[in-house]
Each structure stands twice: as C-alpha cells, then as structure tokens.
C-alpha cells in the first residue's frame, strides 16, 4: 500500500487538514495556506481536501467554525465571573492563533454558512453570560453596550499581544494577569 493511502486512511482527514491549516496560518499567515500544500503535508492527493472543503473559502470557514466552537466551550468552562471569561478569551486567542486569525476576517469566510453562524452565536452567548455578571452600573444599564465594550477589550488586547505590540513591561507579565488588571480597571465587578 502506498504512503498516500496509509496516511489517508489513518484517521479523520478533515481534522488533520484543519489542524495543519491552523498551524500554517499561525506560522506563516493565511496567504501561505493552500489546499495543495495541506494535501502534501497530509500525504494525500491534491484533490482530497477539496472533497471536504471545496476551496480555500470553505477551508477557512470550517476553521473559523471550529474556532468559534472551541471558544464557546472554553468560555462555558470559565463561568461565572466576567473576568474569568475575559482571561479565557485572551488565553484562547493566544493558544489558538491560527483559528483566531481567520475567525474575524470576513473576507476569508462564507458568512452565509449556517454552521459558522451557529458557532458564532454560541460563542457570543457565552460572552454575554460573562458580561451579564458585571455589577458596574453602566454595564447593567446598557448590557449590549457592555458586551461590545467587553469584546472590544478582549479582542483588542488579544490582537496587541499576538502582534507583539504591547509595551515590554506588559509582555513580561502573564497575559491573564494583564487581562484581569485591565478588565477590572474598565468594569467595576
């Protein structure tokens, strides 16, 4: 049996390709990812990934969907306090940079994909649960504004961290500690 057939039948090709895509995006960026390269790395024919994803948009949509599902699961496990959700969100971004890079780049995604929409909704609902624990009077008075502010805080800090754009005195500190610090600074409770 050829190496290609052995690799192809060794397990879940879709999962193998998604894991390789996440790694490549994290290492080299989205422009370096092609279905052909992913097939080569998996040891399968160059057409095999297209059976699962059709094209790059399908691949990135599946990767983003997986990312939102992972984020929703992580946030659900971080309950009950907002600061727990905030630190979990930032930790997710840092631990899953390949997923995170495609999750918010709508130019890469099929925004009409129902699985993607459901995964985004689940992650958003978990974030909302964390924000709902805030006792800050402004957050209580305007919960949707508080959700956007909280997401902006977590997403912004995550992007700064991932792009090595935080000042050195923060770069040497565990990002969870910094996240807790800035979350408490901006929200009372």
Secondary structure as GFF3:
##gff-version 3
##sequence-region A 1 189
A	DSSP	alpha_helix	3	8	.	.	.	ID=ss1
A	DSSP	alpha_helix	13	28	.	.	.	ID=ss2
A	DSSP	three_ten_helix	30	32	.	.	.	ID=ss3
A	DSSP	alpha_helix	35	42	.	.	.	ID=ss4
A	DSSP	alpha_helix	48	53	.	.	.	ID=ss5
A	DSSP	alpha_helix	56	76	.	.	.	ID=ss6
A	DSSP	alpha_helix	82	95	.	.	.	ID=ss7
A	DSSP	alpha_helix	97	103	.	.	.	ID=ss8
A	DSSP	three_ten_helix	106	108	.	.	.	ID=ss9
A	DSSP	alpha_helix	114	131	.	.	.	ID=ss10
A	DSSP	alpha_helix	137	141	.	.	.	ID=ss11
A	DSSP	alpha_helix	143	162	.	.	.	ID=ss12
A	DSSP	alpha_helix	168	171	.	.	.	ID=ss13
A	DSSP	alpha_helix	175	186	.	.	.	ID=ss14
###
